[in-house]
């Protein structure tokens, strides 16, 4: 038996134990879904580089590691340990999850408009079954994706955000997922469901961080439902440990005249796969997919974008920037699908990358798949290095070479950050990007 086959068998055994301990009674309706998902995972197995959507990413390090679910649900973190992850000056609902499980003692509620629900998915599976059953596991396709199948099989906790019709949230919702060191490699399968009703407005931040090192696996699925005329900004911030594995899937279902912006910043992790899949299923919908990934050392960051235009008069924009140093590797695979009935589609896809070392590598693959005849679609990708003429210009103005280089890199990254409308989040990310940049401290005095 190969190591991968043995690991796959371990997941099936782990699921059998998980199902025995999973909540019953009011959650019995989930059992068929979980069982169908684990059966599908058994059929699919882990993807390989022979699969076109995974040709640039080898997931063997995940497949061959004997991950287990956390054994202890107790939380021994002091609130001050999480203070560095707060947004200064913003009083927003903040849900803390430790190793994939909700930690109410560490979380910070805030006043919410009438009817708005922000809480643990584990509780909502029983208390809000009617709302969940209409949407949970209806959009993320576990029949075709092994990691979504695993998440669906093991889904137990995560965040549930419900914004009723016409409700407007003035402050963002912060979902903070914290991984802590463990003696053995552990895995978590957070499941998030975000529903914004007709004419509702909200901003949601998913952030994945680590307290300490260690090997662990975060396998995340977030399903977003944007009702007719709704507005949503979704942020994914990933800055986990250098030994961590993170696979995240964001599946967005958009209604008529809805507007959704997806912002992603990837900074941490050993192997990261970021899947973003919006479906514009209502006429006049608009979608922005905006991302920045910055890798160094031997990090591997794979970004897979799949945008489906299913109805006419919709627009989508994709802007992804990559900065790669050391022996790191980045991947951008962007695919725009325009279905037959999606006339008057306007779609644009742009991927730009900077390589800071001779050993860094980027694979970029923009794609268009068009089945309609009255559309406007463009795509493009660039790979380059920092412009030496620009560095010379800044040096001629009295800026040191290292600071000039950092300033240019910050400007490149800043194009993505400036598209983020929530100021507190944008400023926080600007600080994180500055910290990451080579000799970033020098940048503080010149920007």
Buried (B, 14 or more C-beta within 10 A) or exposed (E): EEEBEEBBEBBEEBBEEBBEEBEEEEBEEBEEBBEBBBBBBBEBEBBBEEEEBBBBBBBBBBBEBEBBBBEEEEBEBEEEEBEEBBBEEBEBBBBBBBBBBBBEEBBBEBEBEEEBBBBBBBEBBEBBBEBBBEBBBBBBBBEEBBBBBBBBBBBBBBBBBBBBBBBEBEBBBBBBBBBBEBEEBBBBBBBBBBBBBBBBBBBBBBBBBBBEEBBBBBBBBBBBBBBBBBBBBBBBBBBBBEBBBBBBBBBBBBBBBBBBBBBBBBBBBBBBBBBBBBBBBBBBBBBBBBBBBBBBEEBBBBBBBBBBBBBBBBBBBBBBBBBBBBBBBBBBBBBBBBBEEBBBBBBBBBBBBBBBEEEBBBBBBBEBEBEBEEBEBEBEBEBEEBEEEBBEEBBEEEBBEBBBBBBBBBEBBBEBBEBBEBEBBBBBBBEBBBEBBBEBEBBEEBE
